[in-house]
Amino acid sequence: MSSSKKSSKVSGFYKMPVEKRIEFVKEFSDLAEEDVNIISSSLDIETADRMVENVLGKFELPLGLAVNFVINGKDYIIPMVTEESSVIAAASNAAKIARIKGGFTTECSSPLMIGQLQLLHIDDVAGAAQKIMNHKKEILQVANDQDKILVDLGGGAKDLEVRILDSPMGKMIITHLIVDVRDAMGANAVNTMCEALAPILEEITGGKIRLKILSNLADKRLVKAKAVFDKEKMGGEKAVDAFLESYTLASIDPYRAATHNKGIMNGIDSLIIATGNDFRAVEAGAHAYAARNGQYTSLTSYSKNENGDLVGEIELPLAIGIVGGAGNIHPKAKVCKKVLGIKTAQELSEVVASLGLAQNFAAVFALSTVGIQKGHMSLHAKNIAVMAGAKNHEIDKVAEQMIKEGKIKLDRAKEILAEIR
Ligand code: MEV
């Protein structure tokens, strides 16, 4: 049976021992024994040494699994790498509520990335810009000569745009090379093309090229996700209204929008990391896009439908791939892609956007009702218990007692530990 036929809906997943959770993933995603071993083991030092310079060791983060997701009618389980407690549970809960009304639906543009070439020292910038556009066909051809494989796959340089910007250093022409990067993140392909074009643009215009580099504001590579959150499950229409009041602040105030979007990125980054993608690129693109109209604002928007349910939407650029980069080297990233069962970079983007929306819904829902501290308590209390020196079964006992007392403090944990010992 393919994973799309299996249900990602699991109750009490958090209560299962780790081995049982791994069994569930193995069964859901048809993983081989070797994949399971990779999930359970640590990155080998030789691979780490090839990935970056001056390697000393490995720095591990927890890899968890969000369940309950339905996206475009297909069930997904989502690997998430994060150091923050509550994030994975919150995403799973949000997905559980979203699936009542059919889950997430998405839209995705073509995987178009932008490369920038900065031209300076030109007297007649308008004339030079025109000359560049006159040579468009030849410029695109040179770009495509750099990556025959990409072109064979249906991708490659597709278009050229020219912008004239005024600056304290004089006028400059910024040429945008628009490249369809198919299933790659695209930085390598685009940067190679831009570097090859630099001398040609200099020759055409007589100017001097400085920067030739991809733009992380990938606003031609947009993804949208949408979901309806059931009002009854949220606690009635008053809860929907409370949610909308809370959300509204993010739509008008950059101070709140930054925190609101940080919550979105809690989900997004965790999957970006799990798949070996570049989370700084995605962060840069997301925040630049959030400020596209001159004021930094929310990446999500919410409204109420005729039934009184909450409708949530997210739109953001996602420069991510499933081929090339660290995702093809890191063994766990490769297994995480198998766990997801995604076939294209666009499908991965759709899952990422849905996860971002789920994460945001969960955070704002908690904030508009009980606050987020309650959800953080349990793991936080366990961590404090460990810091106090609790071992094995003592950890839960100390944590439970502190939660009961509503006082999660290191000195109290030490006292409880002494009492139970
Ligand atoms: C914490 O990591 C994220 C939140 O602050 C997001 C938000 O406020 O919406 C809870």
Residues whose N, C-alpha, C, O or C-beta is under 5 A from the ligand:
A	BS01	MEV	T259 H260 K262 G263 A363 V364 I372
